[in-house]
């Protein structure tokens, strides 16, 4: 599968999960409910929050929006680039 899909191929653990679900009779293609933090980011709210104060840190944004730092830093759907500055 990786020969064809390369970096877009599902991991071995994902395929095992699918096989286990199918063997148990679950043929649904929908994601099951997850516990923990929501995985979706309200992009409109993020955009509005950044436009209101473009000098906020990723930590401040993640706290205000209730998402992880990685969710903010790794979001490429905004159409803008977020520069991360390392402080020594």
C-alpha atoms as a printed R data frame, in Angstrom:
   type eleno elety resid chain resno       x      y      z
1  ATOM     1    CA   UNK     A     1   0.000  0.000  0.000
2  ATOM     2    CA   UNK     A     2   2.860  2.388  0.776
3  ATOM     3    CA   UNK     A     3   4.301  1.757 -2.705
4  ATOM     4    CA   UNK     A     4   1.153  3.258 -4.196
5  ATOM     5    CA   UNK     A     5   0.050  5.847 -1.620
6  ATOM     6    CA   UNK     A     6   3.502  6.717 -0.227
7  ATOM     7    CA   UNK     A     7   3.082  9.256  2.614
8  ATOM     8    CA   UNK     A     8  -0.716  9.131  2.405
9  ATOM     9    CA   UNK     A     9  -0.912  5.410  3.228
10 ATOM    10    CA   UNK     A    10  -2.608  4.525  6.514
11 ATOM    11    CA   UNK     A    11  -0.361  3.223  9.295
12 ATOM    12    CA   UNK     A    12  -0.236 -0.453 10.170
13 ATOM    13    CA   UNK     A    13  -2.045  0.263 13.452
14 ATOM    14    CA   UNK     A    14  -4.887  1.988 11.552
15 ATOM    15    CA   UNK     A    15  -5.259 -0.969  9.202
16 ATOM    16    CA   UNK     A    16  -5.308 -3.357 12.187
17 ATOM    17    CA   UNK     A    17  -8.046 -1.247 13.793
18 ATOM    18    CA   UNK     A    18 -10.094 -1.446 10.572
19 ATOM    19    CA   UNK     A    19  -9.629 -5.235 10.354
20 ATOM    20    CA   UNK     A    20 -10.659 -5.665 14.002
21 ATOM    21    CA   UNK     A    21 -13.764 -3.527 13.472
22 ATOM    22    CA   UNK     A    22 -14.750 -5.371 10.269
23 ATOM    23    CA   UNK     A    23 -14.225 -8.772 11.904
24 ATOM    24    CA   UNK     A    24 -16.510 -7.636 14.743
25 ATOM    25    CA   UNK     A    25 -19.221 -6.851 12.192
26 ATOM    26    CA   UNK     A    26 -18.784 -3.071 12.218
27 ATOM    27    CA   UNK     A    27 -18.761 -2.031  8.566
28 ATOM    28    CA   UNK     A    28 -19.420  1.657  9.247
29 ATOM    29    CA   UNK     A    29 -17.071  4.084  7.553
30 ATOM    30    CA   UNK     A    30 -17.912  6.873 10.004
31 ATOM    31    CA   UNK     A    31 -15.486  7.867 12.747
32 ATOM    32    CA   UNK     A    32 -16.490  6.731 16.200
33 ATOM    33    CA   UNK     A    33 -16.894  9.218 19.047
34 ATOM    34    CA   UNK     A    34 -13.692 10.057 20.877
35 ATOM    35    CA   UNK     A    35 -13.108 11.199 24.415
36 ATOM    36    CA   UNK     A    36 -10.855 14.073 25.343
37 ATOM    37    CA   UNK     A    37 -10.338 17.391 23.640
38 ATOM    38    CA   UNK     A    38 -12.223 18.126 20.437
39 ATOM    39    CA   UNK     A    39 -10.106 17.579 17.341
40 ATOM    40    CA   UNK     A    40 -11.790 20.243 15.271
41 ATOM    41    CA   UNK     A    41 -10.694 23.842 15.226
42 ATOM    42    CA   UNK     A    42 -13.158 26.630 14.494
43 ATOM    43    CA   UNK     A    43 -11.163 28.354 11.757
44 ATOM    44    CA   UNK     A    44 -13.428 31.404 11.665
45 ATOM    45    CA   UNK     A    45 -12.963 31.930 15.396
46 ATOM    46    CA   UNK     A    46  -9.203 31.451 15.062
47 ATOM    47    CA   UNK     A    47  -9.034 33.915 12.164
48 ATOM    48    CA   UNK     A    48 -11.102 36.507 14.068
49 ATOM    49    CA   UNK     A    49  -8.998 36.072 17.213
50 ATOM    50    CA   UNK     A    50  -5.729 36.472 15.294
51 ATOM    51    CA   UNK     A    51  -7.011 39.485 13.359
52 ATOM    52    CA   UNK     A    52  -8.069 41.158 16.633
53 ATOM    53    CA   UNK     A    53  -4.534 40.805 18.041
54 ATOM    54    CA   UNK     A    54  -1.981 39.454 15.551
55 ATOM    55    CA   UNK     A    55   0.796 39.515 18.159
56 ATOM    56    CA   UNK     A    56  -0.681 36.812 20.400
57 ATOM    57    CA   UNK     A    57   1.466 33.808 21.106
58 ATOM    58    CA   UNK     A    58   0.404 30.323 20.073
59 ATOM    59    CA   UNK     A    59   0.082 29.537 23.778
60 ATOM    60    CA   UNK     A    60  -2.363 32.432 24.262
61 ATOM    61    CA   UNK     A    61  -4.383 31.357 21.212
62 ATOM    62    CA   UNK     A    62  -4.540 27.727 22.334
63 ATOM    63    CA   UNK     A    63  -5.747 28.797 25.791
64 ATOM    64    CA   UNK     A    64  -8.406 31.149 24.405
65 ATOM    65    CA   UNK     A    65  -9.683 28.596 21.895
66 ATOM    66    CA   UNK     A    66  -9.388 25.534 24.133
67 ATOM    67    CA   UNK     A    67  -7.165 23.540 21.771
68 ATOM    68    CA   UNK     A    68  -3.613 22.223 21.997
69 ATOM    69    CA   UNK     A    69  -0.546 24.203 20.983
70 ATOM    70    CA   UNK     A    70   0.045 21.728 18.144
71 ATOM    71    CA   UNK     A    71  -3.441 22.286 16.758
72 ATOM    72    CA   UNK     A    72  -2.701 25.983 16.337
73 ATOM    73    CA   UNK     A    73   0.900 25.613 15.169
74 ATOM    74    CA   UNK     A    74   0.159 22.880 12.643
75 ATOM    75    CA   UNK     A    75  -2.978 24.369 11.095
76 ATOM    76    CA   UNK     A    76  -2.337 25.051  7.416
77 ATOM    77    CA   UNK     A    77  -5.940 25.859  6.490
78 ATOM    78    CA   UNK     A    78  -5.730 29.541  7.399
79 ATOM    79    CA   UNK     A    79  -3.952 30.517  4.218
80 ATOM    80    CA   UNK     A    80  -1.374 32.391  6.273
81 ATOM    81    CA   UNK     A    81   1.974 31.444  7.659
82 ATOM    82    CA   UNK     A    82   2.551 31.338 11.400
83 ATOM    83    CA   UNK     A    83   6.140 32.164 12.296
84 ATOM    84    CA   UNK     A    84   7.399 30.442 15.409
85 ATOM    85    CA   UNK     A    85  10.260 32.293 17.043
86 ATOM    86    CA   UNK     A    86  12.523 30.391 19.397
87 ATOM    87    CA   UNK     A    87  13.790 32.364 22.357
88 ATOM    88    CA   UNK     A    88  17.235 31.367 23.542
